[in-house]
Amino acid sequence: MGKYQLDDKAQVAVTKFHEKQTPARFDKKKHLEKLRTEFLKKKQKQTDK
């Protein structure tokens, strides 16, 4: 047995902690969709004027 071996409860807590600490993964499809909607809104405002 290791000196710092964790039980099941502690392992779950550690994994949750590390999941929160990792930065959010960059989602290219969502980012492109967001840019597209912003562009279309600007385009619509320009045509309305």
N, C-alpha and C positions, 0 to 999 in steps of 0.2 A: 504494500500500500504506500502511496505517495504521501509525503508530508502534508501537502496542501490539497488533498483530494476532497472534492465537494460532494454533498449528497444531492439527490434529484432536485429538491426545492431550490437549493443554492445555484445549481447549474441553470435552471430556468430563469432565475433572477439575473444571472450574469449574461445570458443570451439576450434577454430583454434589454438590459442596459446597453449592450453593444449594438443592438439593432437601432436604438434611439440615437446613439452617438455617431453612427455612420451617416455621411451626408446622403441626401436623397439622390437617387440615380437620375441622370439626365435623360429624359425621354424625348427623343428627336421628333416623333410623330406629334406628340402633344404640343411641343414648342412650335412646330410649323403650323399646326392648326390655329394656335393662338395668334401667331403673326398674321396669318391669312385673314382671320376675323377682324383684327385691328385694321388691316389694310382696307378691307371691304367697307368698314365703318367710315374710315376717312374718305374713301372714294365716294361713298353715298352722300356724305356731308358736302363734298365739293360739287356734286351734281345737283344737290338741292338748292344751292345758292344761285 
